[in-house]
């Protein structure tokens, strides 16, 4: 659908675009959101016209931990994304910064969600019913975060 095979964060149509390690996808209507680890970027792919556009990120060597306007915001090695069905938000597991981040869709800003504990290489997300589920990989844990209260709970996993 899109991508030249080159390791880059390049916008364009179809094969004119380039991705830097796409790791996770989320789709709504005719738009696919792409999480890129090496590119430290969040991109969109318009399914109708195959246009790829960068929402956050610049290139594989320009990363960081900055909230705010998309042009200035930075991620580091994001590993997962999930669309919130109840709000125009894209949740991001920012693995390189050990943070839970959110991007307000429709031109909004990137923000870091204040958690009561540090994450340890988050690599998976799911969102439903006002809850963000986090695979906190290096902590060998699954966490449940209530989006309304901010409460974070360890989910016991047994056999």
Backbone as a chain_set.jsonl record, in Angstrom:
{"seq": "XXXXXXXXXXXXXXXXXXXXXXXXXXXXXXXXXXXXXXXXXXXXXXXXXXXXXXXXXXXXXXXXXXXXXXXXXXXXXXXXXXXXXXXXXXXXXXXXXXXXXXXXXXXXXXXXXXXXXXXXXXXXXXXXXXXXXXXXXXXXXXXXXXXXXXXXXXXXXXX", "coords": {"N": [[0.819, -1.193, 0.0], [1.951, 1.24, 0.844], [5.205, 2.712, 1.063], [8.696, 2.609, 0.489], [10.662, 0.864, 1.173], [12.983, 1.862, 2.108], [14.816, 2.934, 5.014], [13.51, 5.382, 6.583], [11.861, 8.468, 7.497], [9.699, 9.531, 5.598], [7.349, 11.429, 3.955], [4.706, 10.948, 1.556], [3.161, 9.6, -1.425], [2.106, 6.284, -1.741], [4.714, 4.307, -2.94], [6.483, 6.408, -2.788], [6.683, 7.193, -0.192], [8.408, 6.522, 2.917], [9.173, 4.325, 5.61], [10.29, 3.881, 9.036], [10.912, 1.273, 10.622], [8.112, 0.193, 11.161], [5.92, -0.747, 13.733], [3.435, -1.06, 14.982], [-0.108, -0.873, 14.378], [-3.134, 1.02, 14.011], [-6.499, 1.409, 13.175], [-9.077, 3.451, 11.791], [-12.012, 4.134, 10.142], [-11.102, 5.326, 7.017], [-8.433, 5.61, 7.598], [-5.186, 4.698, 8.621], [-3.217, 4.437, 11.403], [0.228, 4.554, 12.093], [2.779, 3.272, 14.043], [6.104, 3.95, 14.545], [9.061, 2.529, 15.48], [12.008, 2.842, 15.133], [11.943, 5.235, 13.75], [10.914, 6.901, 15.628], [8.32, 7.935, 15.498], [4.904, 8.856, 14.699], [2.625, 8.114, 12.294], [0.283, 8.627, 9.549], [-1.718, 6.782, 7.266], [-3.58, 7.268, 4.505], [-6.059, 5.36, 3.332], [-7.554, 5.515, 0.995], [-6.185, 7.228, -0.892], [-3.554, 6.506, -0.557], [-1.746, 8.191, 0.677], [0.868, 9.107, 2.828], [1.427, 10.628, 5.909], [3.265, 12.438, 8.294], [2.627, 12.679, 11.715], [3.849, 13.039, 14.25], [7.291, 13.335, 14.806], [10.497, 13.196, 13.09], [12.897, 12.07, 11.913], [14.959, 9.067, 11.89], [17.077, 9.762, 13.603], [16.428, 11.834, 15.202], [15.109, 12.27, 18.05], [13.382, 12.205, 21.256], [11.971, 13.524, 24.299], [9.55, 15.313, 24.366], [6.711, 17.184, 24.974], [3.784, 18.731, 23.468], [3.116, 20.901, 20.669], [2.737, 19.29, 17.527], [4.8, 19.69, 15.658], [6.99, 20.235, 17.24], [7.057, 18.239, 19.15], [8.403, 15.212, 20.592], [9.19, 11.741, 20.492], [10.593, 8.65, 21.728], [11.53, 5.758, 20.396], [8.828, 4.546, 20.176], [6.542, 1.889, 20.896], [3.972, 0.819, 20.726], [0.53, 1.478, 19.848], [-2.82, 2.644, 20.457], [-6.154, 3.26, 19.634], [-8.47, 5.343, 21.238], [-11.727, 4.481, 21.889], [-13.602, 6.156, 22.991], [-12.845, 8.796, 22.896], [-11.2, 11.363, 20.971], [-8.418, 10.305, 20.834], [-5.124, 9.038, 20.522], [-3.411, 6.626, 22.057], [-0.086, 6.087, 23.189], [2.596, 3.903, 23.628], [5.465, 4.814, 24.763], [8.294, 3.542, 24.461], [11.121, 4.071, 24.641], [11.243, 6.186, 26.387], [9.927, 5.235, 28.566], [7.225, 5.905, 29.075], [3.7, 6.687, 29.144], [1.961, 8.062, 26.607], [-0.156, 10.474, 24.926], [-1.839, 11.385, 21.965], [-3.729, 13.915, 20.785], [-6.178, 13.644, 18.425], [-7.0, 15.155, 15.232], [-5.444, 17.418, 14.955], [-4.425, 18.035, 17.437], [-2.253, 18.166, 20.397], [0.747, 16.433, 21.563], [0.973, 14.646, 24.582], [2.255, 13.776, 27.824], [1.149, 11.265, 29.938], [0.573, 11.482, 33.313], [1.667, 9.108, 35.413], [1.388, 7.124, 38.422], [3.577, 5.529, 38.85], [6.721, 4.501, 37.461], [7.067, 3.295, 34.129], [8.33, 0.314, 32.514], [9.748, -0.175, 29.783], [7.311, -0.209, 28.027], [5.316, -2.119, 25.804], [2.928, -2.832, 24.652], [-0.503, -1.998, 24.101], [-3.96, -1.589, 24.886], [-7.238, -0.28, 24.601], [-10.32, 0.326, 26.141], [-13.608, 1.034, 27.28], [-12.953, 3.205, 29.052], [-10.53, 2.426, 30.098], [-7.041, 1.911, 29.985], [-4.997, -0.604, 28.996], [-1.838, -1.839, 29.732], [1.05, -3.348, 28.557], [3.655, -3.887, 30.391], [6.572, -4.486, 29.728], [9.404, -5.008, 30.557], [9.002, -5.077, 33.269], [7.589, -7.289, 33.567], [4.776, -7.316, 33.679], [1.227, -6.657, 33.615], [-0.659, -3.8, 33.372], [-3.426, -1.841, 34.533], [-5.015, 1.056, 33.74], [-7.155, 3.545, 34.786], [-8.784, 5.873, 32.887], [-10.265, 8.025, 33.755], [-9.905, 8.473, 36.548], [-7.194, 8.142, 36.829], [-6.085, 6.128, 38.257], [-3.847, 3.448, 38.715], [-3.342, 0.039, 38.348], [-1.818, -3.062, 39.128], [-2.246, -6.002, 37.344], [-2.988, -9.131, 38.442], [-1.677, -12.088, 37.119], [-2.37, -15.364, 36.55], [-2.034, -18.952, 36.316]], "CA": [[0.0, 0.0, 0.0], [2.837, 2.409, 0.902], [6.55, 2.454, 1.567], [9.707, 2.324, -0.519], [11.625, -0.106, 1.681], [14.098, 2.6, 2.712], [14.676, 3.268, 6.427], [13.413, 6.838, 6.652], [10.55, 9.043, 7.795], [9.46, 10.343, 4.408], [5.953, 11.491, 3.537], [4.498, 10.826, 0.122], [2.101, 8.706, -1.868], [2.526, 4.941, -2.129], [6.139, 3.977, -2.844], [7.273, 7.62, -2.52], [6.826, 7.285, 1.26], [9.316, 5.56, 3.554], [8.926, 4.086, 7.034], [11.455, 3.467, 9.81], [10.527, 0.215, 11.547], [6.725, 0.199, 11.632], [5.733, -1.786, 14.736], [2.047, -1.223, 15.409], [-1.099, -0.193, 13.557], [-4.488, 1.218, 14.516], [-7.27, 1.902, 12.028], [-10.429, 3.979, 11.955], [-12.541, 4.537, 8.844], [-10.153, 5.167, 5.911], [-7.124, 6.053, 8.066], [-4.401, 3.759, 9.41], [-2.139, 5.074, 12.163], [1.407, 3.698, 12.094], [3.759, 3.564, 15.086], [7.427, 3.593, 14.038], [10.061, 2.477, 16.536], [13.278, 3.483, 14.768], [11.663, 6.599, 13.322], [10.36, 7.659, 16.747], [7.29, 8.707, 14.805], [3.535, 8.399, 14.497], [2.277, 8.505, 10.923], [-1.021, 8.18, 9.068], [-1.846, 6.333, 5.883], [-4.936, 7.394, 3.976], [-6.273, 4.148, 2.544], [-8.124, 5.862, -0.322], [-5.223, 7.78, -1.863], [-2.24, 5.971, -0.211], [-0.904, 9.283, 1.161], [1.456, 8.942, 4.16], [1.706, 11.92, 6.52], [3.841, 12.349, 9.631], [1.964, 13.467, 12.753], [4.896, 13.364, 15.217], [8.567, 12.724, 14.448], [11.201, 13.795, 11.963], [13.748, 11.093, 11.252], [15.451, 8.092, 12.869], [18.132, 10.274, 14.472], [15.91, 13.014, 15.884], [14.128, 11.75, 18.996], [13.472, 12.844, 22.562], [10.811, 13.426, 25.187], [9.002, 16.665, 24.395], [5.274, 17.316, 24.739], [3.377, 19.977, 22.844], [2.717, 20.947, 19.263], [3.276, 18.165, 16.752], [6.052, 20.056, 14.988], [8.055, 20.272, 18.237], [6.963, 17.077, 20.034], [9.331, 14.121, 20.3], [9.066, 10.419, 21.089], [11.798, 7.84, 21.564], [11.291, 4.335, 20.212], [7.487, 4.107, 20.56], [6.383, 0.465, 20.622], [2.581, 0.412, 20.513], [-0.492, 2.519, 19.84], [-4.203, 2.173, 20.551], [-7.152, 4.318, 19.501], [-9.47, 5.387, 22.294], [-13.047, 4.507, 21.252], [-14.459, 7.137, 23.646], [-12.301, 10.147, 22.751], [-10.298, 11.454, 19.814], [-7.058, 10.162, 21.336], [-4.285, 7.902, 20.176], [-2.509, 6.336, 23.164], [1.229, 5.67, 22.678], [3.564, 3.326, 24.563], [6.752, 5.407, 24.395], [9.226, 2.6, 25.058], [12.43, 4.648, 24.941], [11.101, 7.112, 27.509], [9.169, 4.556, 29.625], [6.098, 6.787, 29.344], [2.437, 6.565, 28.434], [1.723, 9.365, 25.974], [-1.388, 10.537, 24.143], [-1.875, 12.367, 20.886], [-5.102, 14.318, 20.479], [-6.375, 13.611, 16.973], [-7.627, 16.348, 14.691], [-4.537, 18.556, 15.053], [-4.055, 18.291, 18.828], [-0.875, 18.06, 20.854], [1.255, 15.24, 22.235], [1.075, 14.871, 26.023], [2.661, 12.661, 28.664], [0.169, 10.987, 30.971], [1.246, 11.343, 34.603], [1.372, 7.851, 36.092], [1.943, 7.088, 39.775], [4.819, 4.751, 38.878], [7.46, 4.465, 36.198], [6.916, 2.114, 33.277], [9.591, -0.347, 32.182], [9.707, -0.613, 28.391], [5.963, -0.614, 27.614], [5.335, -2.597, 24.42], [1.608, -3.192, 24.161], [-1.608, -1.208, 24.634], [-5.339, -1.792, 24.442], [-8.1, 0.705, 25.257], [-11.757, 0.055, 26.063], [-14.401, 1.341, 28.458], [-12.285, 4.1, 29.987], [-9.366, 1.758, 30.672], [-5.894, 1.635, 29.124], [-4.249, -1.791, 29.424], [-0.443, -1.617, 29.356], [2.008, -4.445, 28.716], [4.874, -3.279, 30.93], [7.375, -5.644, 29.36], [10.564, -5.316, 31.397], [8.526, -5.306, 34.638], [6.857, -8.555, 33.488], [3.491, -7.002, 34.28], [0.128, -6.035, 32.888], [-1.214, -2.736, 34.192], [-4.749, -1.339, 34.164], [-5.107, 2.447, 34.113], [-8.46, 4.167, 34.612], [-8.532, 7.173, 32.257], [-10.995, 9.084, 34.453], [-9.315, 8.745, 37.858], [-5.742, 8.031, 36.76], [-5.64, 5.013, 39.09], [-3.084, 2.427, 38.011], [-3.338, -1.202, 39.116], [-1.156, -4.25, 38.61], [-3.209, -7.077, 37.111], [-2.377, -10.428, 38.715], [-1.837, -13.068, 36.057], [-2.111, -16.698, 37.065], [-2.284, -20.039, 35.371]], "C": [[0.866, 1.262, 0.0], [4.187, 1.975, 1.447], [7.5, 2.014, 0.477], [10.65, 1.197, -0.113], [12.841, 0.554, 2.293], [13.79, 2.86, 4.177], [14.705, 4.785, 6.547], [12.007, 7.221, 7.085], [10.281, 10.043, 6.676], [7.989, 10.283, 4.041], [5.862, 11.375, 2.025], [3.371, 9.852, -0.161], [2.685, 7.367, -2.282], [3.999, 4.703, -1.887], [7.033, 5.206, -2.675], [7.549, 7.776, -1.023], [7.824, 6.248, 1.754], [9.004, 5.507, 5.039], [10.225, 3.654, 7.704], [10.98, 2.551, 10.931], [9.082, 0.353, 12.045], [6.475, -1.008, 12.532], [4.28, -2.068, 15.07], [1.136, -0.388, 14.527], [-2.4, -0.037, 14.335], [-5.27, 1.85, 13.378], [-8.636, 2.415, 12.463], [-10.841, 4.554, 10.602], [-11.504, 4.303, 7.749], [-8.731, 5.588, 6.294], [-6.48, 4.958, 8.909], [-3.288, 4.561, 10.084], [-1.003, 4.075, 12.275], [2.365, 4.192, 13.177], [5.105, 3.064, 14.587], [8.466, 3.675, 15.145], [11.32, 3.24, 16.186], [13.082, 4.929, 14.33], [11.203, 7.496, 14.446], [9.238, 8.559, 16.25], [5.927, 8.031, 14.868], [3.107, 8.975, 13.163], [0.84, 8.097, 10.612], [-0.902, 7.766, 7.615], [-3.306, 6.46, 5.508], [-5.141, 6.234, 3.005], [-6.782, 4.466, 1.14], [-7.064, 6.306, -1.325], [-3.773, 7.365, -1.596], [-1.247, 7.042, 0.252], [-0.448, 9.0, 2.59], [1.844, 10.331, 4.667], [2.24, 11.702, 7.931], [3.077, 13.257, 10.585], [2.972, 13.951, 13.788], [6.153, 12.635, 14.787], [9.177, 13.372, 13.231], [12.035, 12.795, 11.195], [14.311, 10.148, 12.304], [16.501, 8.615, 13.849], [17.699, 11.516, 15.242], [14.774, 12.57, 16.796], [14.282, 12.468, 20.329], [12.22, 12.606, 23.379], [10.239, 14.823, 25.375], [7.514, 16.61, 24.091], [5.014, 18.599, 23.962], [2.961, 19.809, 21.401], [3.424, 19.851, 18.479], [4.614, 18.479, 16.096], [7.243, 20.037, 15.945], [8.13, 19.021, 19.092], [7.925, 15.98, 19.598], [8.972, 12.884, 21.106], [10.425, 9.745, 20.986], [11.414, 6.372, 21.549], [9.896, 3.905, 20.689], [7.265, 2.674, 20.089], [4.959, 0.04, 20.307], [1.677, 1.626, 20.513], [-1.855, 1.862, 19.992], [-5.123, 3.379, 20.454], [-8.151, 4.215, 20.638], [-10.846, 5.452, 21.638], [-13.962, 5.578, 21.824], [-13.997, 8.575, 23.493], [-11.403, 10.183, 21.52], [-8.836, 11.44, 20.25], [-6.4, 8.919, 20.779], [-3.316, 7.736, 21.342], [-1.226, 5.731, 22.603], [2.07, 5.101, 23.815], [4.941, 3.797, 24.103], [7.856, 4.619, 25.102], [10.559, 3.194, 25.452], [12.409, 5.613, 26.109], [10.363, 6.498, 28.696], [7.964, 5.384, 30.062], [4.848, 6.331, 28.591], [2.124, 7.949, 27.911], [0.392, 9.314, 25.238], [-1.268, 11.651, 23.117], [-3.329, 12.663, 20.589], [-5.223, 14.407, 18.967], [-7.098, 14.869, 16.511], [-6.759, 17.586, 14.871], [-4.067, 18.866, 16.452], [-2.602, 18.003, 19.136], [-0.555, 16.692, 21.443], [1.424, 15.57, 23.709], [1.55, 13.596, 26.712], [1.623, 12.496, 29.757], [0.913, 10.725, 32.272], [0.782, 10.064, 35.294], [1.981, 7.859, 37.486], [3.205, 6.236, 39.909], [5.447, 4.775, 37.497], [7.136, 3.184, 35.437], [8.295, 1.559, 32.957], [9.465, -0.981, 30.801], [8.314, -1.099, 27.983], [5.939, -0.976, 26.134], [3.981, -3.011, 23.879], [0.554, -2.368, 24.852], [-2.924, -1.72, 24.079], [-6.19, -0.804, 25.23], [-9.551, 0.306, 25.049], [-12.41, 0.471, 27.366], [-13.719, 2.215, 29.483], [-11.067, 3.514, 30.667], [-8.285, 1.599, 29.609], [-5.15, 0.458, 29.76], [-2.839, -1.645, 28.881], [0.354, -2.891, 29.59], [3.331, -3.802, 29.108], [5.969, -4.338, 30.882], [8.521, -5.962, 30.311], [10.209, -5.47, 32.869], [7.745, -6.621, 34.711], [5.468, -8.405, 34.092], [2.493, -6.494, 33.254], [-0.492, -5.032, 33.852], [-2.548, -2.279, 33.63], [-4.843, 0.099, 34.669], [-6.489, 2.993, 33.794], [-8.234, 5.572, 34.06], [-9.233, 8.323, 32.977], [-10.332, 9.456, 35.778], [-7.792, 8.765, 37.83], [-5.194, 6.884, 37.59], [-4.968, 3.946, 38.23], [-2.987, 1.195, 38.909], [-2.574, -2.285, 38.38], [-2.203, -5.338, 38.475], [-2.529, -8.404, 37.393], [-2.688, -11.415, 37.597], [-1.465, -14.434, 36.639], [-2.396, -17.74, 36.017], [-3.572, -20.738, 35.712]], "O": [[0.589, 2.222, -0.719], [4.294, 1.0, 2.191], [7.172, 1.165, -0.352], [11.356, 0.639, -0.953], [13.652, -0.116, 2.933], [12.624, 2.994, 4.547], [15.771, 5.398, 6.605], [11.084, 6.407, 7.046], [10.589, 11.229, 6.788], [7.442, 9.199, 3.837], [6.819, 11.667, 1.306], [2.715, 9.35, 0.751], [3.632, 7.305, -3.067], [4.487, 4.871, -0.77], [8.232, 5.057, -2.439], [8.527, 8.413, -0.63], [8.058, 5.23, 1.102], [8.623, 6.508, 5.647], [11.136, 3.138, 7.057], [10.687, 2.998, 12.039], [8.86, 0.603, 13.23], [6.773, -2.143, 12.161], [3.931, -3.2, 15.406], [1.532, 0.651, 14.0], [-2.725, -0.849, 15.202], [-4.758, 2.733, 12.689], [-9.259, 1.881, 13.38], [-10.12, 5.349, 10.0], [-11.064, 3.167, 7.57], [-7.916, 5.889, 5.422], [-7.115, 4.369, 9.784], [-2.523, 5.266, 9.427], [-1.231, 2.891, 12.521], [2.717, 5.371, 13.222], [5.243, 1.89, 14.243], [8.727, 4.75, 15.685], [11.669, 4.197, 16.877], [13.97, 5.759, 14.524], [11.103, 8.71, 14.271], [9.198, 9.757, 16.529], [5.812, 6.821, 15.06], [3.213, 10.18, 12.931], [0.25, 7.302, 11.344], [-0.11, 8.311, 6.846], [-4.17, 5.833, 6.122], [-4.468, 6.148, 1.978], [-6.464, 3.746, 0.194], [-7.035, 5.833, -2.461], [-2.863, 7.799, -2.302], [-0.037, 6.817, 0.221], [-1.263, 8.693, 3.46], [2.494, 11.107, 3.966], [1.72, 10.87, 8.674], [2.896, 14.445, 10.316], [2.966, 15.123, 14.167], [6.101, 11.455, 14.44], [8.488, 14.013, 12.438], [11.909, 12.676, 9.976], [14.157, 10.402, 13.499], [16.782, 7.949, 14.845], [18.528, 12.177, 15.868], [13.62, 12.5, 16.375], [15.213, 13.253, 20.508], [11.504, 11.624, 23.184], [10.423, 15.441, 26.424], [7.103, 16.057, 23.071], [5.898, 19.442, 23.813], [2.52, 18.744, 20.97], [4.582, 19.531, 18.75], [5.472, 17.602, 15.996], [8.38, 19.846, 15.514], [9.166, 18.759, 19.704], [8.228, 15.828, 18.414], [8.513, 12.971, 22.244], [11.303, 10.202, 20.254], [11.019, 5.813, 22.572], [9.784, 2.998, 21.514], [7.736, 2.284, 19.02], [4.755, -0.999, 19.68], [1.999, 2.663, 21.092], [-2.026, 0.679, 19.695], [-4.9, 4.396, 21.112], [-8.624, 3.125, 20.963], [-11.115, 6.395, 20.894], [-14.991, 5.891, 21.224], [-14.698, 9.491, 23.924], [-10.906, 9.147, 21.079], [-8.108, 12.416, 20.068], [-7.04, 7.885, 20.591], [-2.487, 8.613, 21.587], [-1.27, 4.952, 21.651], [2.236, 5.746, 24.85], [5.512, 3.242, 23.164], [8.293, 4.98, 26.194], [11.087, 2.85, 26.509], [13.433, 5.838, 26.753], [10.188, 7.156, 29.721], [7.709, 5.549, 31.255], [4.93, 5.681, 27.549], [2.031, 8.904, 28.683], [-0.128, 8.233, 24.96], [-0.681, 12.704, 23.369], [-4.082, 11.775, 20.189], [-4.482, 15.137, 18.309], [-7.73, 15.56, 17.309], [-7.284, 18.697, 14.936], [-3.373, 19.863, 16.656], [-1.82, 17.645, 18.255], [-1.444, 15.907, 21.773], [1.946, 16.628, 24.061], [1.284, 12.487, 26.249], [1.255, 13.462, 30.425], [1.781, 9.854, 32.333], [-0.372, 9.961, 35.71], [2.987, 8.53, 37.714], [3.834, 6.225, 40.967], [4.779, 5.038, 36.497], [6.954, 2.123, 36.034], [9.303, 2.248, 33.11], [9.123, -2.156, 30.665], [8.146, -2.267, 27.632], [6.471, -0.241, 25.302], [3.895, -3.496, 22.751], [0.674, -2.062, 26.039], [-2.994, -2.217, 22.956], [-5.901, -0.521, 26.392], [-9.967, -0.012, 23.936], [-11.836, 0.285, 28.44], [-13.886, 1.993, 30.682], [-10.611, 4.028, 31.689], [-8.567, 1.204, 28.478], [-4.731, 0.524, 30.915], [-2.657, -1.359, 27.698], [0.337, -3.449, 30.687], [4.038, -3.245, 28.269], [6.251, -5.0, 31.881], [8.601, -7.079, 30.822], [11.033, -5.948, 33.649], [7.294, -7.02, 35.784], [5.027, -9.227, 34.896], [2.851, -5.981, 32.194], [-0.811, -5.363, 34.994], [-2.779, -2.319, 32.422], [-4.762, 0.344, 35.872], [-6.942, 2.911, 32.652], [-7.562, 6.382, 34.699], [-8.835, 9.477, 32.824], [-10.213, 10.639, 36.094], [-7.166, 9.345, 38.717], [-3.981, 6.675, 37.634], [-5.46, 3.591, 37.158], [-2.602, 1.29, 40.074], [-2.67, -2.409, 37.159], [-2.973, -5.571, 39.406], [-1.599, -8.784, 36.681], [-3.839, -11.552, 37.184], [-0.364, -14.617, 37.157], [-2.939, -17.439, 34.954], [-3.959, -21.686, 35.029]]}, "num_chains": 1, "name": "protein.A"}
